[in-house]
Amino acid sequence: MHFDGPQYPCPDPYPFEENLKYLAPLDGGPPELEVGSPPVTPYKDELFIPPIAEPVSGSLYPPPNPCAHQRYAEFAPVKCYLDREQEFLWYFHSDPPYDKGSWSWGINGHSPGPTYHAHYFEPILVRRFNDLLPLQRTNLSFALPSTTRHLHNAHTASESDGDPSDWIDTGDFWDHHYPNIPATKLNVETCAREFDPREKLTTLWYHDHRMDFTAANLYAGLLGFYFLFDDQDSGDENDLNPKSWRLPSGDYDIPLVLQDLSFDADGQLVFDTSMGEGVLGDRFTVNRKIQPNFRVARRKYRFRILNAGPSRFYELFLHKGEHEDADEPDELFLVITGDGNFQPEPLEAPSIMMGVAQRVDVIVDFSNYKAGDYLYLENRLHQHHGHGPDGRCLNEPEEIRMHRLMRFEVTGGEVEDPSQIPDFFRPFPEVDPATAVRERTWEFDYDGGLWTVNNRAMDPHRVDAGIDRDSAEIWTFRNNGNSWHHPIHSHLSEFITLEIDGIPVLPDRVQIRAQPRSLEDFQQVFTKTAYGGPYVCGSNVLRGPFCGGFRRDIALLGPRTEMKVFMQWPDFLGRYVLHCHNVVHEDHAMMVRWDVLPPGRGFCEPREASEVYGQKMPIMHVEARPAHVTMQHGNLPFYPPKGEMGNRASCPEPQQEGSINMPHINGAHSKGGH
């Protein structure tokens, strides 16, 4: 049996009329945006590389509460981390006025925050403190110092997933338990669930997910990377384990987060809260440095590229030279992952299409260039409005140069390079659509100033879908807009793409057109079933941009586009969300709540959470909490279902009320350190 998890305070549910005025786009925008951001000298400053997160050497105090997490004893943390969300001056560029520093948010003094190097089957716990200045004192008036954190798209229990309603305010903390396990599959012979190595992911990222303020808080700087390694993708290019792929590692494994931002005349961040369609900046940043330079050795590098939005789409190109000759060829990316999933084989792509929140890992070999050569990462996708690109590709040299994101400067002589690129990684998980127990359709539209899903605005007290744990379903994502683009993301599970606009998507093919019109827009490339040796350049060359593989966690919906996907939900129970990852759309209510329930309790039509769990929800409140309150007293503990967690001797039994167990309500304040 299960219950709804901790009911932390959230705003009055939509569609209460009083709240609609806050969701509808406002009139006018910041006057600074009419002038534009101060100019900079491109490639003057070096790329910032976020530090690697380090575990704490001692114990956390107070100790984590095992009762607050599902399967905690089964996956007891072997490492603990301490993150502090803070406000500080960040230097986006050394030219004035940026040289005086720009107020930013980040983690442990950095933005992006530290990069986690996690390993499969090595559970960790991250204690996240909100040390931001309170609303009356913050220097970033557009953001809200009330935060959550979502680890996109980890296979994580609901209480650690960073639900938009699970926020903490200044002075509080939240414990996130990350078991670092792949999703399980059912062994039909033993009827037991077993870990499926084909479900493993590699490049994840974490970001704030606060209800109504995800875009603003992410724009302010609350984000970072989370790498997952195993014995194949081991993070060690010198690994002697014969299973290891020995991909570029260490100083040659580089995260690159793309964000477009705007600044006022003093070099301070400006966020246009009036733009309900989406927010575009006029300064391109990589790792929150404006058009940086990165000095590279003459060897292979792995670049993990993330589009962190908030609303811009990219088509990335790699180019050597200054576009002085219209026939200058572009360099090819060697694509190895899409949305954190290894493709079965490496792919050579002339360009990469990326919607908000998508990740692509590429390998670039600089050994064929000489010292002093420059290569540029360029975005040639034209986008004038926040609702999405217009389909035009930039082709004028000056226009292209203005949309360069960063420069790679080749340095030094020949160097030793022990890294390798195998010709085969791992297959995609096998699925059988016939096992789906339900089909659902989610329609994305714009109605009366709100971005809606199935004609409804987000209500955190409404469960729009009840899903049986360990079941599979087929979902259809449908964009009803004529010009809007929606990158759709559902938490907890990756999905298998079955169809796009009625065109079947097959596991041996790659999408090479953003809005496909026929099967020819899916190139057949994957033929291998096992490792055969190092990858041979020229083996898998795409005819068009890499737009995604068979398995993804972002569905790119262009205007009037429909995508059918297959999803499964093993291992955990609780509440999760589905939303548009143009996070401005998300904040304007384009999100739904869905819950994973004990087998046999799923349902199709939306229900109030109180109806699902047999008890009225606590009265919502928004009282401020004292800044010193970090203890766990007065919080709502999370009680896992019986048999889910191992030893529960120290955990008090929940109240038996209604058909599903509910937590005790301890004290008037239910929000805070978890």
N, C-alpha and C positions, 0 to 999 in steps of 0.2 A: 504494500500500500504506500501511497505517497501523498504529499500535500503540495501546496502551491509554492513552497519555499518562503523565504523571508519577505514579508510585505512592507518594504521600506517606503517611506512617504514619497508620493509623486503628485504632480499637479492634478487639479480637478480634471476628470476625464473629458476629452472631447466627446461629443460635439456640444458641450455646454456653450450657450450663446455668448456668455461673458468672456470666454477665452478666445473666441474666433477672431476678435480684433487684433490679438497678438500674433495670430498665424497668417493673416492676410498680408500681402506685401504692402509696405508703407509707401507714402508719396515722397519722392525726392531721395537724394543720397548725399553722402558727405561731400562738401564742396571741394575738398582736396583732390578727389578723384577726377574732377573736371580739368585740373591742371596737369596731372600725371606725376609719376614718381621722379625724384631727382635722378639724373643720369649717372652712370658709372663707367669706369674704364674696364671693359671686359677682359677676363683672364688675368687680371692683375693679382688676385688673391688665390691662394692654394685651397684646394678642396679640403673640407673638414671631414675627418673620419671619426665617427662616434667611438668612444671607448667600449671595451668589452665589459659587460656586467660582471662584478665579482661577488661571490657569496659572502655572507657575514661569517666571521670566525667563531663567534659564540652563539648563544641561544637568544631567541627573541623573547622580549618581555613586554606584555604578558605573553605566555605561550599560546600558540594557535589552538583553537577549539576544535577538536576532531568531530564533534557533533554538528559543526557548521558545514560539513562537506560530505558529499557522497563518496564512498569507497576510499575514505582517507586511510584507514588501516591497511587496506589492500595495496595502496600505492602511497605509502608513507614517504614524505619528503626526505630526500637525502641531502638536499642543499636548501638553504633559505637566503633570500635576498631582501634588501631594504631599499625601496625607492621613495624619493621625496619629490613631489611635484612642487616646483618653486617658480618664483618670478625673479628675473634678473635682466641685466643689460646683455644683449647679444649683438655681435658684430657681423652684420650681413655683408659688409664691404668696408674697405679701408679708405675709400674716397669720402670727402665730406658730402652731406651731413651724417652719413652712416658711421663715420669714424668715432663719433661721440657715443655710439651704442644705441640700440633700439630695444625698448622694453619687450620682453618675450617671456613665454612660459616654457618650461622644460622639466627634465627629470635629472636630479643630482647635478645641477649646474650646466647641463648640456641640452641642446635642441638641434637635431633629434637626440633623444635620450640614449642611454647605453644599449648596445646590441647584446642580446642574450645568445650564448652558445649553449644550447640544451641538447640532450641526447635522449633518444628513444629508450624507454624503460628506466629512465633516471628521473623520478618525480621531483618536483621542486615546489617551494612555496614562496610567493612574492608578497611581502607586506608593503602596501602602497599608502604612504601618508599624504594627505592633502595639506601641504605647508604654504599654499598660495595666500596672498594677502586677501583679506575679506573684501567684499564688494565695495565698501565705502572707501577703501584705500588702494585698490588695484590701479595700475597705470594703463591697463588695457580695458577700456570702458565697454568694448563690444563683446567681451567674453564674460563667462560666469564662473567664478571660483568655486564651483560645485561640480564634482567630477565622478566619472566611472572609468573603467578601462576594459576594452574588448581586445582579446587576442585573436586576431583575424587569421585564419579560420580554423583555429585549434579544435581538436576533439576534446571538449572541456565540459564539465558539469555546469548546470545552469547558474549555480550560485557563484561561480568564478568566471562566468562568461562575460560579465560587464553589461548586464541588462541596463537599458537606458534609465530605468526607474531605480536602480540600485546605486544611487549617488551618495557621496559623502561630502561634507562641507569642511571648511578650514578647521584644522585641528584634529580631524578624525582619521582613522585608517581602515583599510579593507584588506583582508587576506585572500589572495588568489592561489588556489591549489591547482597546479598543472601536472597531471599524471604523466604526460608525454607518452601516450600510447596511441597506436593506430586503431581505427575502428575495427570491430570484430565481425566475423562472418559465422554463419551457422554451419556446423559439420553435420550433414544429413545422416551420416552413419551413427554418430554418437549422440546427436541432438544437443551437443555442447557448442558454446560459442568460443571461437578461437581467433587470436589476433591475425589479421590479414596484412602481410608486409606490403602488398600492392596498394594499401590505403595510406602509406606513409607520405608525409609532406616534407618540404624542405625550407622554403623561404616564407616566413610569416611576418606579420607586423602587428604592433599594438598601438592603439589610439584611444583617445577619449571618446565616449559614446553617450554623453549626458543628454537626457531628454530635452529637445528643442534647442540645444546649444552645441551639438556635435561639430557643426561646421566652424563655428567661432572658436571653440576650444582647440580644435585641430589646427586651425589657422594660426592660433596663438603659439603653438609649438608642442602640444602634448602628443607625441608619437615617437616610435622607435622600431627597431627590427628585432626579430626573434628567429634565430636559425636552429633548425632541428637536424641533428646528425645521427647516423647509424653506422654499422660496420661497412657499408658500401660507400655512402656519402659521408666519409669519416672526418672530413675537415683536416686531413693530413696528407699532403701530396707525397710524403716520404713513407707512408704507411706500408709495411711489409706484409700485411694481411692480404692474401691473394684475392679476397672478396672486394677489397677496396678499389674504388674507381680512380683514386689519386688525382682528383680534380684540383685546380689551383687553390691554394689555401693560404692562411696566415695573412701576410701583408699583400697578398695577391688575390684575396677574396674580399671584394669591396662593395658595400651597400651604397646605393644611390637613390635617394628619395627626391622626387620631382614635385615642386610646389611653385605655383605662380602667385605672387604677392604684390600688394600695392603699399606705397609709403607716402607720408605727407612731406612738406618742405623741410621738416626737421629730421627726417629719416625714421619716423615712427610708423609702425604698422597701422594701416587703415583697412577696415573691413566694412563693406557696404551692406548694411542690414536691410536696405530697401530692395535688394535684388532677389526677390523670391524665385526667379527663374534659374538663378545660379550666379556665382561670383567668379569673375576673371581678374587676375592681377596683370600688371604691365611690367613686372620684373620676374624673370625666370630664375629660380634658385635650385641648386642641387645641394642636398644636405644643409639647407638654409644658408647657403652662400650664393651671392648673385654672380652668375656666370663664372664659375671658378675654373682654375687651371689644375690639371693633375699630371704630375711628372711620373712617367711610366718607364720601366726597364724594358729591354728588348726580349720579351718572353710572353707567355700566356697569362691572362688575367681572367678571373671570374667576376662579372659585375651583376649584382642583384638589383634590378631596377624596379622601383615602386612609383606608381602614380598616386600621390596622396591628395590630389585635387586642390581645392574643394570641388571644382566643376569642370575643369579642362580635360579634354581628350588629346591624345598625342598620336602622331605617326612618326616614329623615330627613324632617323637615318644616321649612318656613320660615313663621314666624308673626309677625304684628304684633299687639302688645297682650298682655293678661294673662289671656286665656281667661275673662274675666268673663261673657261671653255665650256660651252653648253653641253658638250658630249663627255665631260669628265665622268667616269664611272664612280658609283658609290661602292664603299666597302660592304662586305657581307657580314651580318651577325651570325654567330653560331649559337642558335637557340637550344637550350637544354631543358628549360622548364616553362610552364605556363600556369599562372595562379597557384604557384607553390607545388605543382605536380610535375615530376619528371616525365618528359615525353619518352616514349619507348626508345627512340633513337635521336641523335643530334640532328638538327635541321639548319641549313644555311638559308637565311632570309635576307632579302634586300631591304626590308623595313619591318617595323613592329607596330601594330595598332594596340593602343592601351586606353581603356576606360578608367574611370576613377576606381582606385583600390586594387587594380590589377598589378600583378608582379610577373616579370619575365627575367630569368637568369640567362645571361649570354656569356660566351667565352670569346675574347678578342686576343688574337696572337699578334703582338707587336714585333716579333723577331724578323719580320719581312721588311721592316722600316729602318731607316738609319737615324742616328742621333740628329736632333734638330727638326725632324718631321713633326707636323701638327695634324692631328685628326680632330674632327668636331662631331659632337653629338647634337643633332639638329632635329627640331620639330617642324615638319612642313605641312601639318594639318591646319587649315584655316578655321578659326572659330572666333566669331565676333560677339556672340551672345552666350550667356551661361547655360542655356538650355541644350547646347550641343553643337557639334561641328556642322558646317554647311556643305561638306563634301569636297570643297575645293582644295587642291594641293598646291602649295606655294612653289613657284618655278622661277621667279625673278631673283637673280643673285643677291641684290641688296635686301630684298624681302626675306630671303633665306638666312642671310647673315644676321638679321635682326632677331631671328627666332632660334639662334644657336643657344644651347643650354650650357655647354661646357666644352673645354678644350683638353685634349690629351697631348702632352708634350713628350716625345720620345727622347730618352737620354741614354748616354753611356754606350759602351761597346757590347760585344756578345757576352751573354751570361748563361750560367747553367740553369736548366729548367727541368726539374724532375717530374713536373705535372704531366698528366696524360688525359686523353679524351677517349673513352671506350666507344665502340660502335653500337652498343646496346646498353640500356639502363635497366628498366623493369617494365613489365606489361601493365596496362591498365587493369583495374579490377573487372572481373567478369560479372555481368548482371543479366537477369532474365526479366524483361518487362512484364511477363505473364504473372510474376509473383506479386505485382502491385495490388494492394487491397482497396485502394481508392484512387480516383483521379480528381484533381482540383484545378480550377482556373483562377488566376490572379490577374485582374485587369487594372492597368496603371493609367491614370487620367488626371486632368486638372479641372477643378470644379469650384467656382465661387471663391477664388483666392487660396484654395487648399489643393495640395497634391494628394490624391486619394488612391486607395486600393479597393477595388470592388465597391466603388462609390462611397467609401467610408473613410473618415479621418482616423488617425491613430487614437485609440483609447486603451491605456494600459490595464484597465479593469475588464476589458472584453477579450475573450479567447476566440480568435477567428478560426482556429483549426485545432481539433483535438486529435493527436497522432498516437497510435499504438506503438509503444516501444518495441524494437526489433522487427518492425514492419517496413514495407516499402510502398511508395506511392509514386504516381506520375503527376507532375505539376506542369501546367501550361502558363507561361508568363506572356501577357499580351499588352502591347503598348497601343493605346487608343488615340494617341496624339499624332498630329500631322507634321510637327516639326520638333517635338521633344525627343531627347535621347535619355534613356534610363539604364544605368548599370545596376542590375538587380543582384542583391546578395542575401542569402539565407544563412543564418548561423548554424554552427555545430557540424554540418555535414557537407562534403563536396557533392556535386551532382554529375551524372552522366548525361551528355547532350544526345537526345534522340532525334529531334527534328528542329529545323529553323525554317519558318514559313513553308512548312510541308515538305521540305527537302530532307531526306534522311541523312543523318550524320553517322558515319561508320568509324569504328575504332582505328582503321588503318589510314584515315584521311585527316588532313589539316585544313582548317578554314583559311582561305587566302583572299577573301573579299569581305569588307565590313558588313555589307548587306547583300548576302548571296542571292542569286537569281536562279541558279541551276546547280546540278551536281558537279558541273565543271568548276565551280567556285570552291570545291573541296578537293585538294590535291592528294592523290594516293601516294604515300611515301613509306609507310612502315611495312617492312617485309620480314624482319628478323625476329627470331623467338629466343635467341640466346646470344651470349657474348661470343664474338668471332675474332676480336683483336682491336687495335686502335682504329679510330674513325679515319677514313680516307676522305680528304677534302674533295668536294664535287660529287659525293655520293647522294646526298639528299638536298637538292637545291630547289627552293620554292619559286614558283612563277610569280607570286605576289606577296603581300605582307603577311606575316604571321599574325593571325587574328584569333587563335585559340585552338586547343586540341579537343579531344573527346571528353576529358574530365576537367571540370572547372569549378570555381566558386563565385564567379561573376558572370551573369547573363547580360550581354550587351544588347539592349533593345533599341534599335533605331526606330524612326517614325513608322507606325503601322506595322511593326514587326512582332512576330510571335515565335516563342521558343518552347519546345516541349522537352522536359528533363525527367530523369529517373533519380529518386532520392531514397535513402535508407536512414533509419535512426536507431542504431543499437546503443546499448551501454548505459545511457543516462536518462534521467527524468527531469521535468521542470519546464520553465518558461524560456522561450527564445523569441527572436524577432526575424522578420523578413522585411527588407526595405530597399529603397533606391539609395545607391552610394554616391550619387550627386548629393552630398550631405546637406546642401541647402534644401533640396526636395525632401529629404528625410526630416529635417527640422520643421518643415511646413506640412508635416503629418503624413507623408507617404511611407507608412510603416504599419505593419500588423504584428500582433502577438500570436504565437502558436505555442502550444504546450505538448510535450511528450508525456504520455500517461501510461499507467500500467496496462498491459495487453488486455484488449476487450473493452476499454473505456474510451476509445476514439470516437469522434463525431465529425459531422460535415458542416453544419450551420453554426454561425457565431453564437456564443453563449457568454453570459456574464460569468466572471471568475467565481463569484459566490455560488452560482448554480453548479459549476463544475466541481467545486471542492466542498460544497455542503455547509458553508459557513460564511456569514457576511464578512467582508473585508474590514480591517481596522479603519477608523475614521482618519482621513488624510489630514495632515497638518504640515506647516512649514515653519514652525518655531525655530529660531536660531539656537544652535547648541554652543555651550561654552567652549572656547578655543582649547582648553586644557583637557577636554574629555577625549581620551583615547582608549580607555579600558572597555572591556566588553560588557560591562553591566548595563542593563536596560535594553539590550539588543534582542533581536529575534533569532534564536538558534535555528540551524537547519537540521532537521531530523531525516536521515536517509531512511529508505524503506528497510524493513527487516530483511536480514540476509544479504544486504547490499554492501555492508561496511566491515564485516568481521566483528571484532570485539567492541561492543557498545556498552560495556558495563558501567562506564563513567558517565554515560549520557542519560539524562532524565527522559522518561517516556513522555511523548506528546499527549495532549488532550485527545480523547476520543470523541469527536463531534462530527456528525455527518458521515458520509460514506468514505471519506479519505482523511487521513490524519492531518491535523493542523498544528502549528507551533503554539507554544504559550505566548501570551502577550505580556511582556515584563516591563511595567512602567509606562509613563506617558510618552516618552521619547523612544521611538522605535528605529530611528535613523542613527548611523554612526559606525564606529569601529566594529568590523565584522570578524 
